[in-house]
Amino acid sequence: MKSALITGITGQDGLYLSELLHSKGYKVYGLVRGQNNPKRALLEKSHPFVEILSGNLLDLSSLMRAFSAAQPDEVYNLGAISFVAYSWENARLTTDVTGGGVLNVLEALRFYQDTSGKQVRFYQASSSEMFGKVQQVPQSEETLLWPRSPYGVAKVYGHYMTINYRESYGLHASSGILFNHESPRRGPEFVTRKVSRAVARISLGLQDQIALGNLDAKRDWGFAGDYVEAMWLMLQQDEADDYVISTGETHSIRELLDIAFAEVGIDDWTDKVFIDPAFMRPAEVDLLIGDATKAHSVLGWKPKVGFPELVKMMVRNDLDELRTENT
């Protein structure tokens, strides 16, 4: 039985990835920060097959203990402060966790390999936010990185540190440059879930409007459940490498609103959305669209869930949750 250690396991990617690995016969370990973390109880209830280990990306000794306990064949570093808007409010913490945390995991991995003699394969969750002020459209593995947020800068650091450890120490370390990926498990602070939940609440008469920022911002949105399969496939390759994971399609916030409101029978949503300057980014990323040709050809990976299906799935899930809460 293979063993896998996942940091950031309580996020949407960690939940989907743990299910995938469990279905493939892995023993799954999840790193959770703090004994009193409320997400720990939720994880224990929803994913009882996960063995939870306490640890912190800022605490190298806790990571070394986690490696010793899990004795992993594969490590997936999904842990980060991943809400881009927050990164301007607390750039230092974002940098320490999202950037420095990668270095700590790599150091713990290297130490574990040296002391145990076991070879471990490593996955780093890189991000399309690294492209920022895009230098070519679509973006591929060769596109110049020009991050436009403290989060993006921290992800660039982790990305290049992963490459450096691969080249310096021969680690089987791969990075997935994942474009926006969503699901019903997405946190409500992210725009897709914010929209799907607000639309469900509006349709049920629980609220009147939703406040948003730039409606013309465009993203390449896919389904998180599809994207975690790409993570696993990267670590099954003989050679470690970096891959863009995306749908190759771009959609605006307006399109997101069109599909979400249509799902609840509302065709004209103009009076239900207002622009709040507080949600405008200090430096906007205008057009992110990925070229996943390499992932298609090398990994044999392609997304299965399209954008309209994804949005409808999220709205229907929020409707079901709200109806349950209010009965």
Salt bridges, closest charged atoms under 4 A:
ASP13 OD2 - HIS181 NE2 2.63
GLU19 OE2 - HIS47 NE2 2.85
GLU19 OE2 - ARG185 NH2 2.60
GLU44 OE2 - ARG40 NE 3.60
GLU51 OE1 - LYS27 NZ 3.27
ASP73 OD1 - LYS118 NZ 3.50
GLU74 OE2 - LYS2 NZ 3.63
ASP96 OD1 - ARG92 NH1 3.13
GLU107 OE2 - ARG110 NH2 3.04
GLU129 OE1 - ARG281 NH1 3.27
GLU182 OE1 - ARG186 NE 2.82
ASP216 OD1 - ARG254 NE 2.87
GLU229 OE1 - LYS304 NZ 2.90
ASP241 OD2 - LYS294 NZ 2.96
ASP242 OD1 - ARG166 NH1 3.01
GLU249 OE1 - HIS251 NE2 3.22
GLU255 OE1 - HIS251 ND1 3.08
GLU263 OE2 - ARG316 NH1 3.23
ASP271 OD1 - LYS272 NZ 3.39
GLU284 OE2 - ARG219 NH2 3.25
ASP318 OD1 - ARG193 NH2 2.80
GLU321 OE1 - ARG193 NH2 3.46
GLU321 OE1 - ARG197 NH1 3.98
GLU325 OE1 - ARG197 NH2 3.63
